[in-house]
């Protein structure tokens, strides 16, 4: 098992009600697997929200295997007004 930290911003923070989550996941867990976990935990609140993924402050365009201690951020579209 490995531990990863998820930082929550904007719609993700609203949907989950927290700033930071820590997950203990299997060693072969990927960024896409973790996104599924986040979406399940959020219920329907993130259904229509596209998310970009950053791991250790680097945007990821493809699925990537997570490592122990990774910091993951799911970034919703930028909002302004």
N, C-alpha and C positions, 0 to 999 in steps of 0.2 A: 504494500500500500504506500501511496505517496500523499503528501499534503500540498494543496494549492490554495492560494488566496484569491478571492474574486472581489474586486473593487466595483462598487455600484454607483452609477451616475444617472442623472436625469430620469428617463422613463423606467430604467431598470431599477433604480433606487426606489422610485414610487411603487413599482409593481411588487418588489420584495420587502419594502419597508425597512431596509438596513443599508448602511454605507459599505460594510465589508462582511464577507462570508469566508469561512475556511472549510474546505471539503477534504475529506480523506477518500481517495478514489484508487481504483486498481492501477497498477503500474502501466498498463497498456491503454489508458484512457487518453482520448484525443481532445483537441479543442472543440470539435463538433459534438462529441459525447457530452462535454461539459455544457455546451450551449443547450443541448436537449434537457439536461438536468435543470438548468436555470429556467428555461421556458416552462417545464413541468411545474416547478415550484411557484412560478408566477401565475399559474392558472391561465386564464384567457387574456390577461392584461398585456401581454407582449405579442399576441397573435399577428397583428398587422404592423409590427415594428421590425424593420430590418436592422441587423446588428453587425457592426464590424468588430473584429477581435484583435486585441493587442496582447501580446505575451511579453512580459519583462520590458515594457515600453516600446515594443516594435510591432507594427501592424503585420498581421499574417493574412496572406491572400489564399493560402491553402491550408488544409487540415494538417495539424502538427501534433506529434505525441507530446504530452505534458511530462514535465520532470518535477521531482520533489522540490518544493520551495518556489515554484513558478508563481508569478503575480499575473493574473488574468483580468482584463478589463473588457467588458462588452459595451461598445460605444454605439448608442442610437444616433439617428440623423441629428445634425445640428439644428437647433431651433432658435429662432430669433423673432424680433418683433418691434 
